[in-house]
């Protein structure tokens, strides 16, 4: 078995957002959040704000071509969902957007998109939170004790999760912080979301997979983005959610995690694909909400067909004893970003490099992971 740890390390380094992308993230969200804090009109309904999305969960990959870096900001308000319909509640943001962003913003179904030169910002408004959620957000607009540059070492991970009411390693659905309500302008309803639970779950899952999980997500996202043109969905977070559902714990390498995840998706959803039905996958902390609800059965069946092919190729690559041949198979699966085989990748030092990679993908290379 050839897991090619140093080649995967190079591959993951190459598909992560660059330093320039990271600076775009930072400049964009810090400016927006500073403006939210200081705007007099926003202050009438402002409770707090925090980051969410792949940027916050360490699972982003770099933009391709004309794509821009994107960041999601949750704006927590004291607006009562019972007093205002979704579209009306969202319109509270528009004077602020007009003043600070001119013609750079547009309405989306559940957010406002701000289009800057090198970054896209999604501003997501939420209704009045519970007192517990207000305490979690805190007056400094942080997520409890989780700063933007949080490390993913085990001690800090456990402290964070316990501080948010989540016990690492357990499968309990208990959660001490309530979900938030976000407006859907198109459906004219308020929908529940639980970004804090999703962030905490990701950190916990990464710990349970020897810190390989976020890298498995990034690898499969890259495969989906660069090697699969059709169907359009699933992608983004729905794809990440499927990976989270199917990636086993205690994996020993990214190569193993990617292979087993592809195989589990292929096997688990065979009947769904045959019947062109979309499976029901409950959201983190909200098991009655189907993350895949917006994906039709025909698209899921087409996606599943691609996964079956990917699972077969990944298995060949993982089981191949010759590292050079294994590299060629991974290159066929993941594209040109997967690097050439070199003299440092023979089996004799594979275990040493695997240990180094686990370390570098955890606390010692957090600067990369937090923008994953």
Residue pairs with C-beta under 8 A, 6 or more apart in sequence:
1 318
1 319
1 320
1 321
2 255
2 317
2 318
2 320
2 321
2 322
2 323
2 326
2 327
2 347
2 350
3 252
3 253
3 254
3 255
3 256
3 318
3 350
3 354
4 255
4 323
4 326
4 327
4 330
4 341
4 345
4 350
5 253
5 254
5 255
5 350
5 353
5 354
5 356
5 357
6 344
6 345
6 353
6 357
7 327
7 330
7 338
7 339
7 341
7 345
8 215
8 219
8 253
8 254
8 255
8 357
9 353
9 356
9 357
9 360
9 361
10 339
11 219
11 334
11 337
11 338
11 339
12 215
12 218
12 219
12 254
12 361
12 368
13 368
14 337
14 339
15 61
15 62
15 218
15 219
15 222
15 337
16 60
16 61
16 62
16 218
16 368
16 371
16 372
17 25
17 60
17 61
17 62
17 63
17 69
17 371
17 372
18 62
21 62
21 63
21 69
21 371
22 371
24 68
24 69
24 118
24 119
25 55
25 69
25 71
25 119
25 371
27 119
28 69
28 71
28 116
28 118
28 119
28 121
29 51
29 71
29 73
29 121
32 73
32 114
32 121
32 123
33 49
33 73
33 141
35 96
35 100
36 42
36 46
36 49
36 73
36 75
36 96
37 46
37 49
37 141
39 96
39 99
39 100
41 95
41 96
42 75
42 93
42 96
45 77
45 78
45 79
45 92
46 75
46 76
46 77
46 78
47 76
47 77
47 78
47 128
47 129
47 134
47 137
48 76
48 134
48 137
48 138
48 139
48 141
49 73
49 74
49 75
49 76
49 137
49 141
50 56
50 73
50 74
50 76
50 137
50 141
50 142
50 143
50 195
51 71
51 72
51 73
51 74
51 143
51 148
52 72
52 73
52 74
52 124
52 195
52 198
52 199
53 60
53 70
53 71
53 72
53 122
53 237
54 60
54 236
54 237
54 240
54 372
55 70
55 71
55 72
55 371
56 72
56 195
56 199
57 198
57 199
57 202
57 214
57 240
57 372
58 152
58 202
58 206
58 214
58 369
58 370
58 371
58 372
59 202
59 214
59 217
59 218
59 221
59 240
59 372
60 218
60 371
60 372
61 218
61 221
61 222
61 225
61 372
63 69
64 225
64 226
68 115
68 116
68 118
68 119
68 120
69 118
69 119
69 120
70 119
70 120
70 121
70 122
71 119
71 120
71 121
71 122
72 111
72 121
72 122
72 124
73 121
73 122
73 123
73 124
74 124
74 126
74 180
74 195
75 93
75 123
75 124
75 125
75 126
76 126
76 129
76 133
76 134
76 137
76 180
77 89
77 92
77 125
77 126
77 127
77 128
78 128
79 89
79 92
79 125
79 127
79 128
80 127
80 128
81 89
81 127
81 128
81 181
81 183
81 190
85 183
85 188
86 183
86 184
86 185
86 187
86 188
86 189
86 190
87 183
87 185
87 188
89 125
89 127
89 183
90 107
90 112
90 125
90 183
90 185
92 125
93 112
93 123
93 125
97 105
97 112
97 114
97 123
101 114
104 114
104 115
104 116
105 112
105 113
105 114
105 115
106 112
106 113
106 115
107 185
108 122
108 185
109 184
109 185
109 186
109 187
110 124
110 182
110 183
110 184
110 185
110 191
111 122
111 123
111 124
111 125
112 122
112 123
113 120
113 121
113 122
113 123
114 120
114 121
114 122
114 123
124 182
125 182
125 183
126 180
126 181
126 182
126 193
127 180
127 181
127 182
127 183
127 190
129 137
129 178
129 180
130 177
130 178
132 176
132 177
132 178
133 177
133 178
133 180
133 196
136 143
136 144
136 164
136 177
136 196
137 143
138 144
143 164
143 196
143 199
144 160
144 163
144 164
144 196
145 159
145 160
145 163
146 160
146 199
148 370
149 366
149 367
149 370
150 156
150 160
150 366
150 370
151 363
151 366
152 203
152 206
152 207
152 211
152 362
152 363
152 366
152 369
153 362
153 363
154 207
157 168
157 203
157 204
157 206
157 207
158 168
160 200
160 203
161 167
161 168
161 200
161 203
161 204
162 168
164 176
164 177
164 196
164 200
165 174
165 175
165 176
165 177
166 175
166 197
166 200
166 201
166 204
168 204
168 207
169 204
169 207
169 208
173 285
173 287
175 194
175 197
175 285
177 196
177 197
179 192
179 193
179 194
179 197
179 285
179 286
180 192
180 193
180 194
180 195
181 190
181 191
181 192
181 193
182 190
182 191
182 192
182 193
183 189
183 190
183 191
184 190
184 191
191 289
192 286
192 289
193 283
193 286
194 283
194 284
194 285
194 286
197 284
197 285
197 286
198 283
198 284
198 285
201 244
201 284
201 285
202 213
202 214
202 244
205 213
205 244
205 247
205 249
206 212
206 213
206 214
206 362
208 249
208 250
209 216
209 247
209 248
209 249
209 250
209 251
209 257
210 250
210 251
210 252
210 358
211 358
211 361
211 362
212 251
212 252
212 253
212 254
212 257
212 358
212 361
213 244
213 247
213 257
214 361
214 369
214 372
215 254
215 257
215 361
215 372
216 243
216 247
216 251
216 254
216 257
216 258
216 261
217 240
217 243
217 244
217 247
217 372
218 372
219 254
219 258
219 334
220 239
220 243
220 258
220 261
220 262
221 235
221 239
221 240
222 334
222 335
222 337
223 310
223 333
223 334
223 335
224 235
224 239
225 235
226 334
226 335
226 337
227 310
227 333
227 334
227 335
228 303
228 306
230 302
231 298
231 299
231 302
231 303
232 299
233 294
233 295
233 299
233 303
234 242
234 292
234 295
234 299
234 300
234 303
237 291
238 291
238 292
238 294
238 295
241 281
241 283
241 284
241 291
241 292
242 265
242 281
242 292
243 261
245 281
246 261
246 264
246 265
246 268
247 257
247 260
247 261
247 264
248 257
248 260
248 261
248 264
251 257
251 260
252 354
253 354
253 357
254 357
254 361
255 314
255 317
255 318
255 330
256 318
258 314
259 311
259 314
259 315
259 317
259 318
262 307
262 310
262 311
262 314
263 311
263 314
263 315
265 304
265 307
265 311
266 304
266 307
266 308
266 311
269 279
269 300
269 304
270 304
271 277
272 278
272 279
272 297
272 300
272 301
272 304
273 300
273 301
273 304
273 305
274 301
275 297
276 297
276 298
276 300
276 301
277 297
277 300
278 292
278 293
278 295
278 296
278 297
278 300
279 292
279 300
280 290
280 292
281 290
281 291
281 292
282 288
282 289
282 290
282 291
283 289
283 290
283 291
292 300
310 333
313 329
313 332
313 333
314 330
314 333
316 329
317 326
317 329
317 330
317 333
318 326
320 326
320 329
321 347
323 341
323 345
323 346
323 347
324 341
327 338
327 340
327 341
327 345
328 341
330 338
331 338
344 353
345 353
361 369
362 369
